[in-house]
Amino acid sequence: MIARPSALAGPVMGMARPSRPQAERAAVLAAAGDYPASWAVTRKASALASKVVAELVKELQSDRLLTVLEQLACQSPVLTLATDPEINTLDEIVERQVERLRARHGRHLSPLEHRAELSAIAAEVEPLLAGRYDRHLRAG
């Protein structure tokens, strides 16, 4: 029997996380061009993350057909970051909504509570996206 390194013995062959889609990097770099060159990378990333989260919240709260029609009329890098299924930024919000739904054992929220929860989740997701976009801008 041949001795194998412990990293190859189990079902997981490597611990690296899959890389983000190239479309995300391209959209971040394109959107960053809309900000003044004098802005620091971190400031651009934060501003971009804020716009993307606003688009995500807008998409979650609006009529799906109207959202699709708007996207067809105006395609921007920010919209790409918020709505592209390959990038899947919406999943960051949906995962947190599911976690909270489980935590409250499926209890229904009033419209006011739902808006408050969505605002809290958006506040959690924004720094996560800002960090991700910051890395793209520094590498790009």
N, C-alpha and C positions, 0 to 999 in steps of 0.2 A: 504494500500500500504506500502511495506517495503522500508525504506530508504536505499539506497546503497551508498557506497563511490563513489566519483566522478570518481575515476580511473576505476570503473567498469561500468559506465553509458554509455560510448561511445563505438564505434566499436573497438577501440584499447584497449586491456586489459593490456598491459605492454609496457614499453618503452625500454626494453633491446634490444640490437642489437643481431642478431643471432651469435653464436660463429663461429670461423673459422673452417674449416674441420680438423679432426684429421690427415689426410694425410699430410696437410701442416706442422703441428707441427712436425710430424715424419721426414719429409724430411728436415726441418730446422735443427733439432738435428743431423741427419745423415750427412748433409753437413757441419755442424760446426766442426765435427770431422776431417775434412781435413785441418783445420787451426791450427797453433801452440797453445798449451795450454797457452802460455805466453800472447797471445793477449787478450785484454779486450773484453767483450761481445759486446760492441758497435762497436768496430773495426771489429769483426767477422760478425756482422749483416750488416754493411755497405759493406764489401767486398762481402758477399753473395748476397745482393741486387744488387750490381753492376753486378755480373755474371748473375743473373736472368734477369735483364733488357737487358743485351747484348743478351741473348738467345731469349727474346721476340722480340727484334728488328730484329734479324737474321731470326726468324720465319716469321715475317711480310713481310720481303723483299725477301724471297726465294721462290722457287718452292715448293708447298705444298707436292707433292709426294716425292721429295728428302728429305724434312724435316722429313717426316714419316719414310722413310727408315733409315735415320741417327738415329732417336730415337729408332728404333728397334735394331739397331746394338749396341748402347751405351746408356744404361739407367742409369742416375746418379740422385742424389737428386736435383741438380740444374735444370736438364732437367724436372724432375717431378714438381718442383715448377713453372717452366715456362710454361709447356704444359698440365698438368693434368686438365681435364675438371671440376673435382669436386672442385679443388682449384681455378680455373678460374682467374688466375693472368692476363691473356691477356685482360680481361674485363677492367682492370684499364687503359690500353692504348686505347682500342677501345672507351670507354666512352668519353675520352678526345678528340679523333679524331672526334667523332660525334658532340660534343659541338663546336669544332672549325669549322667544316663544316657548322653547323647551323649559327654560328656567321658571316661567310663570305657568307651566303646565297647560298651555294652550288657551289660557284665559284671553278673551277678546278685549281689545283696547277701544276706548272711545276715540273719535276723530282727533280730539285735542291730545290725548295720551299718545296716539299714533304719531302725530306730528312731533311731539316732544321726543319720542323714542328715535325717530328718524333723524332729528337734529343732533341728538347725542351720538348716534352711530356715525353721522357725517363728521362730527368733531373728532371721533376716534380714527376715522379712515384718512382724513386730510393729512395729518403728519406722516402716516405710513406712505401715502402717495408722494408727498413732498420729498421724503428720503429716497424713495425709488427714483424719482425724476432727477434729484440732485446727483445720484450716481450716474445716470445716463448722461447728464450734461457734463460732468467732470470727465467721463470716459470719451465723450464724443468730440 
